[in-house]
Amino acid sequence: MLTVLESINLSAEYLEKKGIESARTNAEMLLADILECKRLDLYLKFDRPLNEKEKDQYREYIARRGKFEPLQYILGHVEFYGEDFDVDENVLIPRQETEILVETIIEKYSDQQNLKIMDIGTGSGIIPILLSKHLNVEKITAIDISEKAITTATKNIAKHNLSDKIELKHLNIFEINNNGLDEKYDIIVSNPPYVSETEFKTLQKEITGFEPDLAVTDFGDGYKFYKFIAENSQNYLNQNGSLFFELGKDQDEKVKGFMQSSGFDNICLTKDYLDINRVISGEKR
């Protein structure tokens, strides 16, 4: 029978030939999920043989990964900002850049009470969930155009016991002014689709073949959401309320221009670990 070590070696070799980055790490993480242990604990089980059920499941996982299906979708969950979230093909896989967006908001509002927040394009619901856990929140309204994304976000919100704090709305943001949304918020936050249609075609297969394209690209120049949200968010912010965006590389100056022309002051930029301006915020005049 195949042992844990033999299975990992064979699978890592297969994935590497298929062109999968970090092939051995992927092979280890998939097997650890099947064996319900931590990846490092596999080193204590190298001589353990796999039973037939485990081998069949591992073969299925490796075959899926070899076709570039993202690891997170195969596992069905991801750890993000110290919390576990369900993810599937209906939502964007959370990235490290979004942790910077969340951290920036938490740092600014850590001492404020009864915050009202709107999250535009909530996807799996990670932003409202994390803000609810780390801030004193009265209510968060989380919007998404995708019904399937709303279903995934609903699962995550229930998983984290936050159904009383977060209200989900199935809504096209470009129709927000026709939907009777008359509340005012202290914070509006969005990680919008900011990849241009041209750039989208150059992305890795894991993204173009599996992640929902409407969560990645605006099918235009990459600025459509920034411009519309900046122009319209003043209607939904309290006085001195703030708008926060996650940014793509080199988008800071143009988005800053949208915010300035839409009446935002005290515009701030936050860099990521590669010294790229990754988050922009501004306050309502």
Secondary structure, DSSP 8 states (H G I E B T S, - for coil): --BHHHHHHHHHHHHHHHT-TTHHHHHHHHHHHHHTS-GGGGGG-TT-B--HHHHHHHHHHHHHHHTT--HHHHHTEEEETTEEEE--TTS----HHHHHHHHHHHHHHTT--SEEEEEES-TTSHHHHHHHHHS-EEEEEEEES-HHHHHHHHHHHHHTT-TTTEEEEE--GGGGGGTT----EEEEEE----B-HHHHTTS-HHHHTTS-HHHHB-SSSS-HHHHHHHHHGGGGEEEEEEEEEE--TT-HHHHHHHHHHTTEEEEEEEE-TTS-EEEEEEEE-
